[in-house]
Amino acid sequence: MVFQKDVDRAKVGPERYELAVVLRDLAQRLGVSLSRYAVRVSWDRSTLSRFFSGALVPPAEFVEQLLEDGDRETGTELTPAAKDLVRKLHRTALHAMSPASGALQDLRDQLAKADRESRHFQQEARLLREVIRRAQEQLDEQQFRIRQLENAGAAERLAHRVELGQRSEDFESMRTERDALRESLTRYKAELEEAQRRANEAELRCASLERQLETAETRAEEDEAQAEATGTVSPRTLHAPTPTTQTTVGDGVSLHLGFDAALGARLWRALDEQAQVPLAEEELRKMALRPGIFQLIRKVPYLSPELVYVGKSDQALPNRLDALRRKILGRRGILPEEMYFTCMYIEDDMSAVAPERLVIRYLKEEHGAQLPWNLNGFGFKDGGRQRDRSELAPGHFDMVHPIDLDWALRNDGMRRTWSPGDFANFIKAGLPYGFRHKLEPKYVEAAPLVVPEGPLSADGAFRLLARGLGDAWQISALKGHVLLYKEHTQYPNAVRYYRGESVQNTWSQ
């Protein structure tokens, strides 16, 4: 691979210099030109050139892809130590470029590591349970044979005195084998207990890191929203040349950002020139996993299209759009087919230039746009316990479009038995809105839950879970998400409470 731009250590700094050098070494393993690799990975050539020259720090996903592509092309894998060194250089450069982005990536790395450990220990526990099951079967069979031999010996002792010696040897051999099986079974059970303990600890670490990451991401979003509300804009100098319109969402449009007073207007025009695409899974799959900005448009029959939200993604733009798509799916008063979007990929550090804020400011000041879903909770993630008791304004997204408790969960239609913890996780995985609970996966204080055949709604699942847990636990369906805690608490924005056999609708529904 031939690089047009050299790496200037004095210009980019030591951290980005060291990263760019090692990325260039990795790129040589590919055996193709920069232009061909850009086509393969759906990044434009100029962006890759900036990654390899140290002008930009690529996202972690790009680094992982570069490592995997090199392994595949050469047929040999880099050593774990070499890969860890590349990741360390990337994280160091990311911290140097943007401490906030670096801190978020650190939390993502810690969560990924804890998740790998949790899955490893859970798999180890499953294997040990299978070993224990087989060992118990062998022990039961041995016990049965010993009892048969004891009964036969008692009945035939007088008639077969000559055989007693041989029978005694067989009996002792079987008892020895049985005792060895018992020792093995005891050891396996101790190993299972230790594996389960480690799995539980890893799962608790995952839960803690999830909360930290969600809080950090929410704080970053709130900081951006506050900056937007006060009209503060990054003082950096920006410049944006006239964008080139693309015809497909997969290709998208890219901008190199610089600064002038009309940047917000040019960004908006570039967004507005793109074809409006349905906010649907099949469209999002066509997109590249790159950062960028977007706008959401709602088209209700017999009404003019309404621009409802402008946002960004510092990581993969289609992933952010898909998260919002799922959020809309589970809300009352919105139909999925009403939602459309346009987007642009952004090559520069968006935490520094905040292009979406420039667009929002321009739309509000020059066009009087309302943007009803900005600054009203639509883009925020679960803020944790401190936000559960917050009074929501009448125009808040959750108040206007509360969660749909009739949402159909994925269900194979078969009768199944779950532990309460596993059933709670099944519900959480199938909901398009948040469900926060404190049940461990193998929670056993309550009896197993029998889920009947046929379709299952969110409301039906919450009723089953509440009955199984009993009156001490409360499922609280709020306007925007659902909680499950061992409590009897009233929330200002509750829609419905589930407690044991009791289901209580609230006045605010």
Disulfide bonds with the S-S distance in Angstrom:
none
